Amino acid sequence: MQELHSYDCPYCGEPVEALLDLSGGDQQYIEDCQVCCRPIIFDLQTDGEDWSLDVRSENE
Protein backbone atom coordinates (compact mmCIF):
# COMPACT_ATOMS: atom_id res chain seq x y z
CA MET A 1 0.00 0.00 0.00
CA GLN A 2 1.29 3.45 -0.91
CA GLU A 3 0.39 6.79 0.62
CA LEU A 4 1.11 10.30 -0.71
CA HIS A 5 2.21 12.57 2.15
CA SER A 6 2.93 16.31 2.19
CA TYR A 7 5.58 17.76 4.51
CA ASP A 8 7.75 20.87 4.84
CA CYS A 9 11.43 20.56 3.97
CA PRO A 10 13.52 20.94 7.16
CA TYR A 11 16.05 23.05 5.19
CA CYS A 12 14.14 25.41 2.89
CA GLY A 13 10.67 25.13 4.48
CA GLU A 14 8.94 24.56 1.15
CA PRO A 15 6.01 22.12 1.02
CA VAL A 16 6.90 18.92 -0.86
CA GLU A 17 5.33 15.48 -1.30
CA ALA A 18 6.66 11.97 -0.81
CA LEU A 19 5.19 8.64 -1.87
CA LEU A 20 5.43 6.29 1.12
CA ASP A 21 5.46 2.50 0.79
CA LEU A 22 3.60 1.28 3.87
CA SER A 23 3.92 -2.40 2.92
CA GLY A 24 7.66 -2.46 3.71
CA GLY A 25 7.33 -2.06 7.49
CA ASP A 26 9.42 0.41 9.49
CA GLN A 27 11.98 2.19 7.31
CA GLN A 28 14.66 4.84 7.51
CA TYR A 29 16.01 6.31 4.28
CA ILE A 30 17.32 9.52 2.70
CA GLU A 31 15.76 11.45 -0.19
CA ASP A 32 16.78 14.81 -1.61
CA CYS A 33 14.35 17.73 -1.33
CA GLN A 34 12.60 18.34 -4.66
CA VAL A 35 13.13 22.10 -4.23
CA CYS A 36 16.57 22.70 -2.64
CA CYS A 37 18.14 19.25 -3.34
CA ARG A 38 19.45 18.83 0.23
CA PRO A 39 19.26 15.36 1.84
CA ILE A 40 16.28 14.70 4.11
CA ILE A 41 16.16 11.76 6.53
CA PHE A 42 12.81 9.96 6.52
CA ASP A 43 11.92 7.79 9.53
CA LEU A 44 8.72 5.86 8.73
CA GLN A 45 7.03 3.79 11.43
CA THR A 46 4.15 1.60 10.22
CA ASP A 47 2.24 -1.57 10.92
CA GLY A 48 0.75 -1.61 7.41
CA GLU A 49 -2.32 0.44 8.36
CA ASP A 50 -1.40 3.17 10.85
CA TRP A 51 1.81 5.09 10.24
CA SER A 52 3.87 8.09 11.35
CA LEU A 53 6.61 9.91 9.48
CA ASP A 54 9.42 12.01 10.94
CA VAL A 55 11.45 14.11 8.48
CA ARG A 56 14.62 15.86 9.57
CA SER A 57 17.88 17.30 8.32
CA GLU A 58 21.13 15.38 8.61
CA ASN A 59 22.27 17.80 11.34
CA GLU A 60 19.42 17.01 13.77
Buried (B, 14 or more C-beta within 10 A) or exposed (E): EEEEBEBEBBBEEEEBEBEBEBEEEEBEEEEEBEEEEEEBBBEBEBEEEEBEBEBEEEEE
